[in-house]
Amino acid sequence: MRALVTGAAGFIGSTLVDRLLADGHQVVGIDNMSAGSADNLQEALAANETRKHRFTLVNLDIQAPELVDVFAGANPDIIFHLAAHVDLSASVADPNFDARNNVLGTINVCEASRLAGVRRIVYAASGSSRYVPTDESHSVAPVSPHAAAKLAGEFYLGAYAGLYGLAPICLALANVYGPRQNLHGEAGMVIAFGSAVISGRPVTIYGEATAVHEFVYVDDAVDAFVRAAEAPMQITGTYRIRSGRPATVAQVLQMISSVHDHPGSLNVASACTNDVQSIAMDATHAYETLGWQPGVGLMDGIHRTMQWLRTVVDPAPTFLPVSWDSRAIQETCRAS
Ligand SMILES: NC(=O)c1ccc[n+]([C@@H]2O[C@H](COP(=O)([O-])OP(=O)(O)OC[C@H]3O[C@@H](n4cnc5c(N)ncnc54)[C@H](O)[C@@H]3O)[C@@H](O)[C@H]2O)c1
């Protein structure tokens, strides 16, 4: 199979690239390197040493007009669309920037796919919603410009399915965590708590310590992308991807502390109404239609993630790594 992955240098995208190459596929990756890192693609680039042209990285913005030519030249059987600006606070501060990347960028991906004659697009959708529990029969209500833009992407893919016969599968991902996740991003609770515990810093969260969240280990999330790619073309729509093992914020910190053999301390501050307090989703549809099931339990996933974090986090930092909080959103909300 020839696969094209947008957002290939990012956390989930690079893990997907590695899995596709391990499965014997040829991969073209596209990334504008705004948040991605070439370090994430070391293994992928090494694949070219044994067989030429297994992996090609194109440094390009998905909004660029040249995207059409890149898609046509790559002639892929499938497109995995993961490129997105993922900073929630920044989307509140500058919704136009977020929409250009995540809405106009996705439209450009739809257009390029149509013109290249590629029907199957697997899209990394957002699992955030106001409703708990969230299953496929509940409507969704985005709580930030970022969530609205990601949802708009789903709707555009649906429109292109109706108009041009594209066959999109949208994977509404819960909190994905694991190695390569951005240490300085705001979305990764496990990464933020893990690096704080390793460097002996207290964690400040905005929201309730009892808020329930759903997690999915990155390898399991990637497996969902692969299964979606293998599904018969008549299967389309949105599928919730989550572990089925919800945990509270306090439980996650407790698990991380026990893995590191060092207690973490939690400061709980007040919540902003625009923050997503709980994500709990029903993934029955994904089990039944895609045959997808999570394989890595939260404790096991935390073990694996902490193993990686110990190689990248300075235990006695001269700077303070980012903790998991929504202060920027909080301040933006207060100001508006
Ligand atoms: N991580 C999660 O918990 C989670 C949850 C739900 C959905 N998602 C979605 O999964 C996808 C991947 O997320 P991630 O956590 O790996 O984030 P990430 O920031 O590590 O990866 C995103 C990649 O897209 C690239 N990118 C951003 N804008 C681009 C543009 N305009 N053109 C080309 N490349 C661009 C970045 O450089 C980065 O490499 C995103 O679409 C995100 O919305 C992630």
The ligand as an SDF file (V2000), in Angstrom:
LIG
                    3D

 44 48  0  0  0  0  0  0  0  0999 V2000
   -3.0400   13.9760   21.0740 N   0  0  0  0  0  0  0  0  0  0  0  0
   -4.3230   13.8450   21.3600 C   0  0  0  0  0  0  0  0  0  0  0  0
   -4.7070   13.5240   22.4970 O   0  0  0  0  0  0  0  0  0  0  0  0
   -5.3630   14.0580   20.2750 C   0  0  0  0  0  0  0  0  0  0  0  0
   -6.7170   13.9190   20.5930 C   0  0  0  0  0  0  0  0  0  0  0  0
   -7.6700   14.1290   19.6000 C   0  0  0  0  0  0  0  0  0  0  0  0
   -7.2740   14.4480   18.3080 C   0  0  0  0  0  0  0  0  0  0  0  0
   -5.9440   14.5800   18.0280 N   0  0  0  0  0  0  0  0  0  0  0  0
   -5.5670   14.9280   16.6610 C   0  0  0  0  0  0  0  0  0  0  0  0
   -4.5170   14.0770   16.2170 O   0  0  0  0  0  0  0  0  0  0  0  0
   -3.6750   14.7850   15.3040 C   0  0  0  0  0  0  0  0  0  0  0  0
   -2.2260   14.6570   15.7200 C   0  0  0  0  0  0  0  0  0  0  0  0
   -2.0740   15.2370   17.0190 O   0  0  0  0  0  0  0  0  0  0  0  0
   -0.7110   15.1380   17.8530 P   0  0  0  0  0  0  0  0  0  0  0  0
   -1.0860   15.0290   19.2740 O   0  0  0  0  0  0  0  0  0  0  0  0
    0.1700   14.1340   17.2300 O   0  0  0  0  0  0  0  0  0  0  0  0
   -0.1410   16.6150   17.6270 O   0  0  0  0  0  0  0  0  0  0  0  0
    1.2780   17.1010   17.0760 P   0  0  0  0  0  0  0  0  0  0  0  0
    1.3180   18.5760   17.2550 O   0  0  0  0  0  0  0  0  0  0  0  0
    2.3810   16.3020   17.6860 O   0  0  0  0  0  0  0  0  0  0  0  0
    1.1810   16.7460   15.5320 O   0  0  0  0  0  0  0  0  0  0  0  0
    0.6060   17.6010   14.5720 C   0  0  0  0  0  0  0  0  0  0  0  0
    1.5810   17.7480   13.4170 C   0  0  0  0  0  0  0  0  0  0  0  0
    0.9540   18.5210   12.3910 O   0  0  0  0  0  0  0  0  0  0  0  0
    1.9290   19.4550   11.9040 C   0  0  0  0  0  0  0  0  0  0  0  0
    1.1890   20.6020   11.3670 N   0  0  0  0  0  0  0  0  0  0  0  0
    0.4690   21.5160   12.0640 C   0  0  0  0  0  0  0  0  0  0  0  0
   -0.0960   22.3940   11.2100 N   0  0  0  0  0  0  0  0  0  0  0  0
    0.2780   22.0300    9.9650 C   0  0  0  0  0  0  0  0  0  0  0  0
    0.0300   22.5590    8.6680 C   0  0  0  0  0  0  0  0  0  0  0  0
   -0.7280   23.6450    8.5030 N   0  0  0  0  0  0  0  0  0  0  0  0
    0.5730   21.9300    7.6030 N   0  0  0  0  0  0  0  0  0  0  0  0
    1.3600   20.8340    7.7530 C   0  0  0  0  0  0  0  0  0  0  0  0
    1.6430   20.2900    8.9560 N   0  0  0  0  0  0  0  0  0  0  0  0
    1.0940   20.8890   10.0520 C   0  0  0  0  0  0  0  0  0  0  0  0
    2.8020   19.8100   13.0930 C   0  0  0  0  0  0  0  0  0  0  0  0
    4.0880   20.2930   12.7180 O   0  0  0  0  0  0  0  0  0  0  0  0
    2.8800   18.4610   13.8220 C   0  0  0  0  0  0  0  0  0  0  0  0
    3.9840   17.7070   13.3690 O   0  0  0  0  0  0  0  0  0  0  0  0
   -4.1960   16.2140   15.2680 C   0  0  0  0  0  0  0  0  0  0  0  0
   -5.0140   16.3640   14.1500 O   0  0  0  0  0  0  0  0  0  0  0  0
   -5.0080   16.3370   16.5600 C   0  0  0  0  0  0  0  0  0  0  0  0
   -6.0340   17.2990   16.4370 O   0  0  0  0  0  0  0  0  0  0  0  0
   -4.9800   14.4030   18.9710 C   0  0  0  0  0  0  0  0  0  0  0  0
  1  2  1  0
  2  3  2  0
  2  4  1  0
  4  5  1  0
  4 44  2  0
  5  6  2  0
  6  7  1  0
  7  8  2  0
  8  9  1  0
  8 44  1  0
  9 10  1  0
  9 42  1  0
 10 11  1  0
 11 12  1  0
 11 40  1  0
 12 13  1  0
 13 14  1  0
 14 15  2  0
 14 16  1  0
 14 17  1  0
 17 18  1  0
 18 19  2  0
 18 20  1  0
 18 21  1  0
 21 22  1  0
 22 23  1  0
 23 24  1  0
 23 38  1  0
 24 25  1  0
 25 26  1  0
 25 36  1  0
 26 27  1  0
 26 35  1  0
 27 28  2  0
 28 29  1  0
 29 30  1  0
 29 35  2  0
 30 31  1  0
 30 32  2  0
 32 33  1  0
 33 34  2  0
 34 35  1  0
 36 37  1  0
 36 38  1  0
 38 39  1  0
 40 41  1  0
 40 42  1  0
 42 43  1  0
M  CHG  2   8   1  16  -1
M  END
$$$$
